[in-house]
Amino acid sequence: MSKDLGTYYARVEYEGGSGHITAWNTGFRWTHGTAEESPLTATLIKPTWDSEEDLFGTILSMYLDGNYSCDCNKRLSLARAAQLPEPEQDNNPCGDTITIRSIKVMRPTGDWVQLEPEP
């Protein structure tokens, strides 16, 4: 049974020293609005993860192999973190040239866990 584990923060650092911190809310949350659906009629999503280990596996998978592993999304995350304009789609090619140096996650208790490279 999935449960609310609290809010975790993933700190992703790239070679060269750039990076960003992203919140991972593990509790109830709402879907975002779309062109077809108003955010005011959004759907409530129940907690997704069963355990901290399950959450950490998802974080690693997303950043190392999933949608967040592509250069286009890394550039987008970096621009948003620095509050800069998002890269134009035509000037933001996919690829695997931006290398992740480390991924750390801050637990709701405030302590950090090193996920990548493995300790």
Beta strands, then each sheet from edge to edge (+ up, - down):
strand 1: 7-14
strand 2: 19-25
strand 3: 29-30
strand 4: 44-45
strand 5: 100-106
strand 6: 112-116
sheet 1: 2+ 1- 5+ 6-
sheet 2: 3+ 4-
end
